[in-house]
Amino acid sequence: MAEQQIDVAEKQRVVAEGQRVVAEAQREVAEAQREVAEEQRDKAEDSRLVDEGLRRVAERERAAEEQLRRNAEHARQTAEDFRENGDSPLRAERCATAAATQVAIADPEKVSADLGGTPASVDKKSAG
């Protein structure tokens, strides 16, 4: 009877050792699966970042194309206005303003008198 108990105990020890080996193998498989899952997660994140970058590039390209379209439309409209009017009213106004500025720089006393002010030379004489 004692010999049978020793045989049973030996068989149980062998079974326990086998279970330990199986558990170790399962742990190694689980670790490998975890590493694969982590790599897949990293690849998915990299892919998401690339997609986001490509989306931003596409948005910038669309915005640039839209700006070019608006610029072309503005140039077309300006050319059409020039053909119809001979010169742009805004440009004519800018030229008149520039000419008036040049006159004011060249002869400030005349401009002051023209605007109803006291010429600078009179102000200097009366202040002295």
Order of alpha helices (4+ residues) and beta strands (2+ residues): alpha-alpha-alpha-alpha
